[in-house]
């Protein structure tokens, strides 16, 4: 059922490889539903039920990636016809600072997950098996320091990426050359042989933050505008100018009292930005105002401890937040300042490290955390008294699906062009999957 891909990223001297993946069969032994936290008895082991997935693949990079982003492509919207193709950009967290990379990746030939009968069918020829092997190709860009966070955007038909370095700098990169070579085995081979990864320099670098940071987001309503937040408490706004450069306002937005952990631009309102912080607050900003007066709304004590991540619903005035306390809160932006959350869920048993709304369905979101779980939620589901006895004790009816198998999950994203597809990164590598639930 599981399939693995590899791409080298430990050293700039290593070539990127395209590796085929092997399938691991799941036995037909009697199974029980497992809930995280339940102790396993002697002789018991967890196995994945392939019938719960429309698609499930694994991918490995030489060094783990703390952060990645989906690169939009021209292959169409709402794609459901297999095999599928996806483009990503990720940043490594290597053991040594000087061997980190940005990796532009192409995942292709992503097939549906076969059911047990299909996997057990031995009549397929070797050539047919070979044709179903997913492929991964990657082009490296040498990066100074671990990549804390990476986000991509498109500006004037050029794909850009912004990277937060552990060295305290934010870099902007033009990914056009790498996207070209991952589409061609010959060009990629030449790229690697000529060691192009070492010769590429950022389009622009900002060193004005006084500390490293993790918060980073491109504006969705004004192309090229960027917000970056650091571990001191400062948020800076970037504006593109002529000549492929940016003007960064050196005056930080004033409000937070501790590290800014995440930033999210409004998907609909120009110049409106949300932030969350170790100071336990969520703030809404109008970036047109003087930085000392830009904070429009403050929601203090939104969590019991550090707030790690937020996500802004694309179609409804809602924000979901996740914190070190393991809680997920849904906030109604029309009354966030003086009221309790619209909904609260306590399922994760460790810090919530990633959360994101579904790109099309306003009631669905996904969350992941240090407890090695990804949870899929649907706010439109209500408890039905007629089926109350059938509910699993302690599990809210809004919890659709629990995905496991990764160690220390760092970040997830819905692919906006592949229907229902989630990609996640963890210390143990990447997962690319679609469940039967969404």
C-alpha positions in Angstrom: 0.0 0.0 0.0 2.7 2.5 0.9 5.1 3.7 -1.7 8.3 5.7 -1.3 10.2 8.3 -3.3 13.6 9.7 -2.6 15.4 12.9 -3.5 18.9 13.8 -2.3 19.3 17.0 -0.3 22.0 16.3 2.3 24.9 17.8 0.2 25.3 20.0 -2.8 27.7 17.4 -4.2 25.1 14.7 -4.3 22.9 14.4 -7.4 19.1 14.4 -7.2 17.8 10.9 -7.9 14.5 9.6 -9.3 13.8 6.4 -7.4 11.0 3.9 -8.0 8.9 2.9 -5.0 8.0 -0.5 -3.7 4.6 -1.5 -2.5 4.1 -3.1 0.9 1.1 -5.4 1.1 -1.3 -5.3 4.0 -2.4 -8.7 5.3 -6.0 -9.6 5.5 -5.8 -10.4 9.2 -8.7 -9.4 11.4 -8.5 -5.7 12.2 -9.8 -3.4 14.9 -10.3 0.4 14.8 -7.5 2.1 16.7 -7.7 5.5 18.3 -4.4 7.4 19.1 -3.4 7.0 22.7 -4.8 3.5 23.1 -2.1 1.1 24.3 -1.2 -1.8 22.1 -1.4 -5.3 23.5 1.4 -7.7 23.1 1.6 -8.9 19.5 -0.6 -6.1 18.2 0.7 -3.7 15.5 -0.8 -0.8 13.6 -1.4 -1.3 9.9 -2.9 1.0 7.4 -6.2 0.2 5.8 -5.7 1.1 2.1 -9.5 1.1 1.5 -9.6 4.3 3.5 -7.5 6.1 0.9 -8.1 7.1 -2.6 -4.4 7.8 -2.9 -1.4 7.4 -0.5 2.3 7.8 -1.3 5.4 8.6 0.8 8.4 10.6 -0.3 11.9 11.1 1.3 14.5 13.8 1.1 18.0 13.4 2.3 17.4 15.9 5.1 14.0 16.5 6.6 12.0 19.6 5.6 10.4 21.8 8.2 8.4 23.6 5.6 7.1 23.4 2.0 4.6 24.9 -0.3 2.6 23.9 -3.3 3.6 25.5 -6.6 0.6 26.2 -8.8 0.8 24.8 -12.3 -1.0 25.0 -15.7 -2.3 21.4 -15.7 -5.9 22.4 -14.7 -8.1 22.8 -11.7 -10.0 20.2 -9.7 -8.0 17.4 -11.1 -9.2 13.9 -10.3 -8.0 11.8 -13.2 -5.1 9.6 -12.3 -2.1 9.5 -12.5 -1.6 13.0 -10.9 1.3 15.4 -11.0 2.2 18.0 -8.3 5.0 20.6 -8.0 6.4 21.6 -4.6 9.1 23.8 -3.1 10.6 22.8 0.2 13.5 23.8 2.5 15.7 21.4 4.4 16.8 21.2 8.0 20.2 19.6 7.7 22.5 18.7 10.6 25.0 21.3 9.3 24.1 24.9 8.5 26.1 25.1 5.3 24.5 22.1 3.5 20.9 23.2 3.5 18.9 23.5 0.3 15.7 24.8 -1.3 14.3 21.9 -3.3 12.0 22.4 -6.3 10.2 19.0 -6.7 8.0 17.4 -9.3 5.9 14.4 -8.1 4.5 12.6 -11.1 2.7 9.3 -12.0 0.8 9.4 -8.7 -1.7 6.5 -9.0 -4.7 5.6 -7.0 -4.1 3.3 -4.0 -5.2 -0.3 -5.0 -7.4 -2.3 -2.8 -6.3 -5.6 -1.3 -7.6 -7.7 -4.2 -5.7 -5.5 -6.7 -2.5 -5.7 -4.7 -2.8 -9.5 -4.4 -3.3 -9.9 -8.1 -0.1 -11.4 -9.4 -1.2 -11.5 -13.1 0.1 -8.0 -13.8 3.3 -8.0 -15.9 6.5 -6.4 -14.6 6.0 -3.7 -17.3 2.6 -2.9 -15.9 3.9 -2.7 -12.4 6.7 -0.5 -13.6 4.3 1.9 -15.2 2.5 2.5 -11.9 5.6 3.6 -10.0 5.4 7.2 -9.0 8.4 9.4 -9.7 10.1 12.3 -7.9 12.6 14.7 -9.4 14.2 17.6 -7.6 16.4 20.6 -8.4 18.4 22.0 -5.5 19.3 25.6 -4.6 22.0 26.0 -2.0 20.6 27.9 1.1 22.5 29.5 3.9 21.1 28.1 7.1 18.1 25.9 7.9 14.9 26.9 6.1 12.5 27.7 8.9 9.6 28.4 6.6 9.1 28.7 2.8 6.1 30.1 0.8 5.7 30.5 -2.9 3.7 32.9 -5.1 3.4 34.0 -8.7 4.3 37.6 -9.8 4.2 38.7 -13.4 4.0 35.0 -14.5 7.1 34.2 -12.5 7.1 31.7 -9.7 8.9 33.1 -6.6 9.6 31.6 -3.2 10.4 33.4 0.1 12.5 31.6 2.7 13.1 32.4 6.4 16.6 31.4 7.3 17.7 30.4 10.8 20.5 32.9 10.3 17.9 35.7 10.6 17.6 36.6 6.9 14.6 36.4 4.5 15.5 35.5 0.9 13.4 35.7 -2.3 14.2 33.3 -5.1 13.2 33.0 -8.8 12.3 29.3 -9.3 11.9 29.4 -13.1 15.1 27.6 -13.9 14.4 24.8 -11.5 10.9 24.3 -12.7 12.2 24.0 -16.2 14.8 21.3 -15.4 12.5 19.1 -13.2 10.4 18.6 -16.4 13.3 17.1 -18.3 15.6 14.3 -17.3 18.3 15.6 -19.6 18.1 19.2 -18.3 18.1 18.0 -14.7 21.2 15.8 -15.3 23.0 18.7 -16.8 21.9 21.0 -13.9 23.3 18.5 -11.4 26.5 17.8 -13.3 27.3 21.5 -13.6 26.4 21.9 -9.9 24.1 24.8 -10.5 22.8 24.7 -7.0 25.9 26.4 -5.7 25.8 29.3 -8.1 22.3 30.6 -7.6 21.8 33.8 -5.6 18.6 35.3 -4.2 16.7 37.9 -6.0 16.5 39.9 -2.8 17.6 39.5 0.8 16.3 41.4 3.9 18.5 41.3 7.0 16.5 43.9 9.0 14.9 41.4 11.4 16.8 41.4 14.7 16.1 37.7 15.3 15.3 34.7 13.2 11.6 33.9 12.6 9.0 31.5 11.2 6.0 33.7 10.3 5.8 34.3 6.5 2.9 34.9 4.1 2.4 36.3 0.6 -0.6 38.6 0.2 -3.4 37.0 -1.9 -5.1 40.2 -3.0 -2.0 42.4 -3.9 0.6 40.4 -5.9 4.1 40.5 -4.6 3.3 41.9 -1.1 4.8 39.9 1.7 4.7 39.9 5.5 7.4 38.5 7.7 7.4 38.1 11.5 10.3 37.2 13.8 11.0 35.6 17.2 11.4 39.0 18.8 7.9 40.3 18.1 8.3 42.4 15.0 6.3 42.2 11.7 7.6 43.8 8.5 5.7 44.5 5.3 7.3 44.1 1.9 6.1 45.9 -1.2 7.4 45.0 -4.7 9.0 47.8 -6.8 10.3 48.0 -10.3 13.3 46.0 -11.3 12.6 42.8 -9.4 13.3 44.3 -6.0 11.3 45.0 -2.9 10.8 47.9 -0.5 10.6 46.7 3.1 9.2 49.0 5.7 11.8 49.0 8.5 9.2 50.2 11.0 7.7 47.0 12.5 4.0 46.7 13.3 3.5 47.4 17.0 1.4 45.2 19.2 2.7 41.7 20.0 4.7 41.2 23.2 6.5 38.0 22.1 7.5 35.9 19.2 5.2 36.1 16.1 4.6 32.4 15.1 2.3 32.7 12.1 0.9 35.2 9.6 -2.1 35.0 7.3 -3.3 37.7 4.8 -7.0 38.0 4.3 -8.0 36.1 1.2 -10.6 38.7 0.3 -9.8 42.1 1.9 -6.8 44.1 0.7 -4.2 45.2 3.3 -5.8 43.1 6.1 -3.4 40.7 7.9 -3.8 38.3 10.9 -1.1 37.1 13.2 -0.7 34.9 16.2 2.0 34.8 18.9 3.7 33.2 21.9 1.9 36.0 23.8 -1.3 34.0 23.4 -3.0 36.7 21.3 -4.4 36.8 17.8 -4.3 40.2 16.1 -5.9 41.7 13.0 -4.0 44.5 11.2 -4.7 47.2 8.6 -1.3 47.5 7.0 -2.2 50.9 5.4 -2.1 52.6 8.8 0.9 53.9 10.7 2.7 50.8 12.2 2.0 52.1 15.7 -1.8 52.1 15.0 -2.2 49.3 12.5 -3.6 46.8 15.0 -7.4 46.9 14.6 -8.5 43.9 16.7 -6.8 42.1 19.6 -8.0 38.7 20.9 -6.0 38.2 24.1 -5.6 34.8 25.8 -6.9 33.1 22.8 -5.1 29.9 23.9 -3.8 28.7 27.2 -0.2 28.8 25.9 1.7 29.7 22.7 -0.4 30.0 19.6 1.6 28.3 16.8 -0.6 28.5 13.7 -3.6 30.1 12.2 -5.5 29.7 8.9 -8.0 32.1 7.3 -11.1 30.6 5.7 -11.3 31.6 2.1 -15.0 32.0 1.9 -16.3 32.7 5.5 -15.2 35.2 8.1 -13.5 32.4 10.2 -10.0 31.8 11.5 -8.9 28.5 13.0 -6.0 28.6 15.4 -3.8 25.8 17.0 -1.5 26.0 20.0 0.9 24.3 22.3 -2.1 23.4 24.5 -3.3 21.0 21.8 -6.5 23.0 21.3 -8.1 24.0 18.0 -10.3 27.1 18.2 -12.6 28.4 15.5 -13.0 32.2 15.6 -15.7 34.4 14.1 -13.9 37.5 12.9 -17.0 39.6 13.3 -16.9 39.1 17.1 -13.4 37.7 17.9 -12.4 40.6 20.2 -15.0 40.1 22.9 -16.3 36.6 22.7 -15.4 33.0 23.1 -14.5 30.8 20.1 -17.2 29.7 17.8 -16.1 26.1 18.3 -13.3 24.3 20.3 -11.8 20.9 19.7 -9.4 19.0 22.0 -8.2 16.0 20.1 -4.5 16.4 19.7 -2.4 15.2 22.6 0.6 17.4 21.7 1.2 20.9 20.3 -0.7 21.7 17.1 2.0 22.6 14.5 -0.1 23.0 11.4 -3.6 23.8 10.4 -5.3 24.7 7.1 -8.8 25.2 5.7 -9.9 23.2 2.7 -9.5 25.5 -0.4 -13.1 25.0 -1.6 -15.2 23.5 1.2 -15.6 26.2 3.9 -16.6 23.7 6.6 -13.6 21.4 6.2 -10.1 21.9 7.6 -7.1 19.7 8.5 -4.8 19.9 11.5 -1.5 18.2 12.4 0.8 18.1 15.4 3.7 16.8 17.4 1.5 13.8 18.4 2.1 12.4 14.9 -1.5 12.8 13.8 -3.3 14.6 11.0 -7.0 15.1 11.6 -9.6 16.0 9.1 -12.6 18.0 10.4 -16.0 18.9 9.0 -17.9 21.7 11.0 -21.1 20.9 9.1 -21.5 17.6 10.9 -23.8 17.7 13.9 -24.3 15.0 16.5 -27.3 12.9 15.6 -29.2 11.6 18.7 -30.5 8.7 16.7 -26.9 7.4 16.1 -25.5 8.6 19.4 -24.9 5.0 20.5 -22.9 4.3 17.4 -20.4 7.2 18.0 -16.9 6.4 19.3 -16.6 7.5 22.9 -14.7 10.8 23.2 -14.5 11.5 19.5 -16.4 14.5 18.3 -18.7 13.9 15.4 -16.9 16.6 13.4 -13.7 14.5 13.3 -13.8 12.8 9.9 -10.5 11.0 9.7 -7.2 10.4 11.5 -4.1 9.9 9.4 -0.9 8.5 11.0 2.4 7.1 10.0 4.6 10.2 10.2 6.9 11.2 13.0 6.7 14.8 14.4 4.5 16.4 11.8 5.6 20.0 10.9 3.3 21.3 8.1 0.5 20.3 5.8 -1.2 21.9 2.8 -4.2 21.0 0.7 -3.3 21.0 -3.0 -5.6 23.6 -4.4 -5.7 21.9 -7.8 -5.9 18.3 -6.9 -9.3 17.5 -5.4 -9.1 16.5 -1.7 -5.3 15.9 -1.8 -3.2 16.7 1.3 0.6 16.9 1.4 2.4 16.9 4.7 6.0 17.1 5.9 7.5 15.6 9.0 10.9 14.6 10.4 10.2 11.2 8.7 9.5 12.7 5.3 6.5 13.6 3.1 3.1 12.0 2.7 0.8 12.7 -0.3 -2.7 11.4 0.2 -6.4 11.7 -0.4 -8.9 10.0 1.9 -12.3 8.6 1.2 -13.7 11.2 3.7 -13.1 14.4 1.6 
